[in-house]
């Protein structure tokens, strides 16, 4: 029983380490995750690593390629649209279900927003990438619903992978302002408005994506060989459907 529990804990550590690496933009889309190397790093068998990878596959974080191994997913344009639609449903629904913001919760979000300001002032993009995604996870944590937190963490990780593939410019100030507006509405106890603002914020981020650009499958090798980036022909234009906001009277 103890061995079984230890194995499950180790698998969880492997999973969350990889997800955390994505959330902080340290692990890029298409990164190969070697079973042998991970087994060595975590001091476990390849079987344990494979079990962790299989769980990450069900979460939409990695995929397996026959005879090549495990890779971090590279979301398609269609998948990107689906992820943002899912986030709008989950985050707006979560905020509408909230009834009050506790003093402790308010202090935690305020401290987080101050961290965003500090990272912007320092020009620390990697730190900012993590903080911008973590703001939404922190709101989910206020609900006390572990299932929602897990769902939103995975959606946020996939959003960051999408941004690394399709976002040409990083609008940190715009995202920070969106977070501040959501927080202000929560402080005022207007969670319907906070939900609307969360949708508007996600719309803004999604509109900043160029979903007509296809990732260069040889980008990592091209960079390693110091070759110039190749212009990859764009596929058919994919437009996101504009969600209809339902305002309460």
Buried (B, 14 or more C-beta within 10 A) or exposed (E): EEEEEEBEEBBEEBBBBBBBBBBBBEBBBBBEBEBEEBBEEBEBEBEBBBBBBEBBBEBBBBEBEEEEBBBBBBBBBEBBBBBBBBBBEBBBEBBBEBEEBEEEBBEBBEEBBEBBEEBBEEEBEEBBBBBBBBBBBBBBBBBEBEEBBBBBBBBBBBBBBBBBBBBEEBBBEBBBEBBBBBBEBBBEEBBBBBBBBBBBBBBBBBEBBEBBBBBBEEBEEBEEEEEEEEEEEEEEEBEBEEBEEEEEE
